[in-house]
């Protein structure tokens, strides 16, 4: 998906072993549609060559302010004009100190000072250097100056130590950069989302489940995080990795999903119920595997599972609720009925047979104004549209000032 289409990014690299990750970062940014101009400090060239970065970016790499390729000799001005953002990755402790002081003694620092676009930094250093008081002071100063600090991550470091200070992975930096360009329509809000199927055991081996890949719920979780929300995702079993930046709680059964939701529901502003929750569970789950008895199939009896969405919707002064309806026919009729039955302000409906397991989806929004059909697009793009639609519909007491 070309989430960074038409974006021109200046990737600034200072010295650090994490320069190897920047090679992959350039590739991934380009895959997402960005144009990337690489600027390296002298220290960065000790870790990776300009030739590598040039081959990967497909554009000239800039190393110093006296570069004769710029006709006006103003690389520091020309490179940042027209850029949508400068991303420093890796940002060494020394380079962060330079930025915090507003020094301009090489091309990259001069370019940052002369910029007319947002600046993001991805720190990369040893854990003691990261924790050091001067570094933390510099980070505070940079944040106060409006610089976005991405990470750092935690884990084993090139020096053999373990702790904070690792540069985020290339895939994480791409997700952060894409999020940076999204509208912050849910800034400061808490959002709880359920996703995926539930699995109801018959015996220790067999389960009854619903068909659900979890893709729509996960895409909404990511879109809500991109929009500035704090997101908790209660997920039934899926093959999907936890979305970056989201607190995922994994469950199996409807009862577990209900309990996890009720555990988290306090202080949530918005509840989005995407999960394909099994309506019933087996009344007597066998403790041992059911054995075949000739041609006689076992007979199962069921009890109703709690309706999680209806329960949350009935909480006095509870969160603003959004439901989902996957139908196979008469979408408008069933979806409208379901919205009223559940007592919720907004329901998103689709025809399941058209989108099951797919990466694209077509959905309609049902609210008290009727049905609004959204254009078919990728699940991630539709999720972003839905998050904007939710933000627009929040009562005025919940809107941003
Ligand atoms: N839902 C829930 N808990 C359940 C069942 C459903 O939270 N036990 C939520 C789903 O996440 C979804 C919405 O309710 O947001 C779906 O409504 P529902 O009436 O349960 O849908 P179906 O089970 O498909 O209903 P029907 O069989 O009547 O179509």
Boltz pocket constraint, residues with backbone or C-beta under 6 A from the ligand:
constraints:
  - pocket:
      binder: B
      contacts: [[A, 194], [A, 254], [A, 273], [A, 274], [A, 275], [A, 276], [A, 277], [A, 278], [A, 279], [A, 305], [A, 306], [A, 307], [A, 308], [A, 309], [A, 310], [A, 322], [A, 323], [A, 324], [A, 325], [A, 326], [A, 338]]
      max_distance: 6.0
